[in-house]
Amino acid sequence: MEEPGQLKRAFIDSAAGAISGGISRTVTSPLDVIKIRFQVQLEPTSSWALLRRDLSVPSKYTGMFQASKDIYREEGLRGFWRGNVPALLMVMPYTAIQFTVLHKLKTFAAGSSKSEDHIHLSPYLSYISGALAGCAATVGSYPFDLLRTILASQGEPKVYPTMRSAFINIVRTRGFKGLYAGLSPTMVEIVPYAGLQFGTYDTFKRWTMAWNRYRSSNTSLTDTDDGLSSFQLFICGLAAGTCAKLVCHPLDVVKKRFQIEGLQRHPRYGARVERQAYKNIFDALRRIYQMEGLAGFYKGIVPSTIKAAPAGAVTFVAYEFTSDWIESRLT
């Protein structure tokens, strides 16, 4: 197949990235809503933790199954897709920018724009390319990430009925810089997260290719993406998403706290994060540990991990297939 030009390649990467991100986000939205509800809850999020503390105010959510029942009872099925519109507005440009920048960086490092040549890059270059691509995508789409968190974290009655009302309130109370509240911990998180996600994905692909060659040495299987089945791509994406999320979840909790600090929250959902509750990332880490213990850093880890695995798998598989389909139509 003829190698596409630079502009055409950028279009393929951005379009495939946007489509794959949109599919992944919509499929995993219920788990994302539950995860955010846990992360922004200052009270313990497990029945076991409640037994160890003398709390005057009970926790709203104490487990994944209980949270699912409450959200469905109070908000209906639509409650599981709360904040999905700004989430799509965030994730589609995010993945578009991410995959475009990632391909450019790998092309520069490999000296070729062919995807089959990128798989031969050293693991270090794969991790660095993924981290830089994640940073670029985060800066370009962050305000929508903030709005998504705010809308997904509220329950019933709604404090912000629409994305527009949330946007206006943030600008009025925090100024335009409020649209980037929590950007610092996000950037600290995204470097290892994106680096791990893309780096481990490439590593798992190389291992799987080597396994395929070992298992079927007498076939025409070659060291290219064509040597991987859709199921193998799915498993590689599943493993990459899980590894990245397990390592970086505490920083995601800190990010969510910065995003919602000072914003209104109905009393039935527990204490809210007061304005300027945390001076900086390190102060937030210290205060969360003091008030909530080590478990505070892993609030929402179960739905987060359950979500991250299929989200990573769906994103990578959808990207690979969409990219190949668009390229076949344009070349």
N, C-alpha and C positions, 0 to 999 in steps of 0.2 A: 504494500500500500504506500502511495506517495506521502512523503512527510509534509504535513500542513505548515503553512507560513506562520510567522509569529503572531499576527493579529488573529488569524483563524484558530491557532492553538489556544490563545488566550480566551477566545469566545467559547471554545469547546470546554475548557477547564472551568470557566465561570458559570456557564449554563449547566453543566453536569453537576458542579458543586452546589448550585442553588437548588436544583431539583432534588438531589439526594438529601440535602439538609432539610428541605421542606417535608419530604416523605418521612424521614427519621423523626423529626420533631412532632409531627401529627400523630404518628403511631405510638410514641412514648410519652405523650403529654400527661396522661393520668398519673404515671409514676413521678413525673416532674412536679406536678402540683402537690402530691403527698410529700415529696422530698422537701419542697420549699416550706410547707406548713410546719414540718418538723424543725427545719433549720432556724426559722425565725421565732420559734417558741422558746421562751426563756426557761419555762418549767421543764422538769424531766419528761422524756418522751418514751419511757418504758415503765411498766407496772413494777418491775424489780427495783428501779431507782426510786419510785414513789414510796416503797416500803422502808427505805433507808433515810427518808427525810420527813421532817415535821412541817408540812406545808399547809398554810391557811387557805390558799387558793388551789383547787384541784387543777391538774393538767387537762387541757382540752383534748390533746391527742396522746395516747399511750401505747400505740401499736399500729402497725400497718393495716391489719384487718379492721380494727376499731375505727381508724381514721377513714378508711374507705367507706365503711357503713355510715359514719356521721356525715361525710361530705355528700354521699348519695341521698341520705334522708333529708338533709337541710338544703341542699342546692340542686339536687337532681343530677341527671347524667351530664348535663352541660357543665356542672361544677368541675368535672375532671379535665375540661378543656378551657378553664378560665385562664385568661392571659395568652391564649394560643395565637391570637392575631399579632400582637407585638412580638411574640416568640417567633412567628414565621417571618415577620419583618426584620427581626434580628438575625435569625439563623440562615436565611437564604442569602443575604449579602455577606454574612460571616463566612459561610462555607464557600461561596463564590470567590471571595477575596483569598481565603485560605488555600484553596486548591490551585488558584491561579498563581499566587506568590510561591507556593510550594513547588509547582512545576518549573517556574522561572529559576528558582534557586537550584533545583536539581539539574536543570539544563546547564546552568553556569558551572556547577561543580563537575558534571559528567562530560561537558563539552559536546553534548548531543541532546536534542529535544525528544528523542525516542524513549518511550516509557520502558521498553525492554532494556535500555542501557542504564536506566536509573536504578534498577534493582541491584546492580553491581557496586553501587556506592558503599563506602564504608559505613558501619553503624553510626559512627560519630557524626558524619555529614548528614545522615538521615535524621538524627535527633536534632541537630542544629537547624536544619532546614525546616523541620516541623515546628520548632519553637519560634523561629522568626516569622513564619507564616501565621502562626497563632496570634502573635503580637499585632501584626498588621491587621488581621481580621477583627481583633478585639477593639482596637481604636476606631475602626470604621463602623462598627455596629453597636457600640456600647449603650447609647441611650435607649435603644429598644430592649436590650437585656435588662436594664433598670426598670422600665415600664412593665416588662413581663413579670419580674419578681414581685413588684408591688401589686399588680392585679391578681397574680396567682396566690399571694399570701393572704389576701383578704377573704373573708367568708361572707356570711349573711348576717345582718344587712350590709350591703355594699357601702364602703366609704367612698370609693371612686367608681361610679356607674359605667364610665367609658374610659377609653385610653386618652381621649382628649381632656377629660376632667382631671385625670391623674397628671398629665403633662402640664396643664395650666397651674395646678396646685403646686407642683414641684418648682416650677419657674418662679411662682409668686413667693413661695416660702424659702427657697434655697438659692434662687437665681439660676442663670443658665449653667453655671458650674455644677449645680445640683444634679444635672443630667449625667454627670460623670462621677457621682458619689460612689465610692467603693472601687474606683478604677485602679488605685495603687495595689490593693490586695489581689485584684483580678489579674493585673499584669504579673505579679509575683506568682500567682497560681498558674497562669496560662503558659508560662515558659516551660516548667517541668511537665505540665499536663499535655500540651500539644507535642512537645518533644518526645515524651513517652508514647503517646498514642501513635504518632506517625513512625517513630523510630522502631517501636516494637512490632508494628504492623509490617514494616519492611523486613524486619528480622524474622518474624514468623513465616512470611512469604518465602524467604530464602530457605528456611529450614524445611518447609513443606515441599518446595521444589526439589531439594536434595533428597527428601524421602521418596518423592515420586520417581526420581531417577534410580534410586536404589531399589525400589520395589519393582519397577518396570524397565530395567536396563535394556531389554531387547525390543522396546517399542521406539517410535519416532518422537517421543516426548523430549522437548528441548527446554533450555533454561530461559523461558519467557513466561509472560503472564498467561499464555495459552496453555501452559502446563498445569494450571490450577483450575479445579472445578468451582462452580458457584458455591457449593457447600464448603469447600476448603477456604475460599475467600471469606465466607461468612464466619467460619471458625477463627480465622486470623483476626478479623475485625472484632469478634467477640472477645478474644483474649487481650487484644490491644486496649479496647475500651475498659475492660475490667482492671487491668494493671494500672492504667493511668488514673482511674477514679479512686482506687484504694489508696494510692500514694498521696493524692492531692485534695482529698475531701475536706480536711480541716481548714484549708485556705478558702475553700468554697463556702464553708459556714461563716467565716469571717467576712467574706465579700457580701454575703446576704445581709449580715447585721449592719454593715455600713450603708447598704442600699436602702434599708427601711428605717434607719434611725431618725427619730423625730416625727415620723409620719403617723397619722391617726390609725388607731386599731381598736376595734370593738372590744369592750371589757370581757366579753364571754370567751375571747381567744387568749386571755391571759395578759401578763404585763407586756408593755411595749418597750422597744428600745428607745430610750430618751435621746433627745438631740445632743450631739457631741458627747455621747456616752463613752466613746473611745477616742483617745488622742491620736493614736496611730496603730499600725498593724500589730506591733509588739505589745502595746497596751491592751489591745483587744484580745490577743492571745492570753495575756496574763489574767485579765478580768474574767474571761470565759472559764479559764481553768480554776480560778478562785471560787467563782459562783456556781459553776455547773460541773466541775471536775473534768477528768479526762474524757468522760462520756459526752461532754458538751461539744467536743470537736468532731464527734462522729454521729451527731443527730442527723437522722435521715439517711444514714449510710446504707441501710437495707434497700429501700426503694431506689436510692441513688445508684447502687451497684447493679441492681436488677435492671434499671433503666439504661445505665451506661453500656452494659454489655450488648444488648440488642441494638441500641442507638448507634454504637460504633460499627457493629456488623452491618446494619441496614445502610448506614451512610457509605461505607466503603464499597459494599456490593452494588448499591444503586449508582454510585459514582463510576465504578469500573464499567458497568453495562451501559449507562447513559452516555458516558464519554465515547465508548466504542461505537454506539449507535449514531451519535451526532457526527463523529468523524467519518463513518462510512457513508453518511448522506452528503457530506461536504467535500469529500475527496474522490 
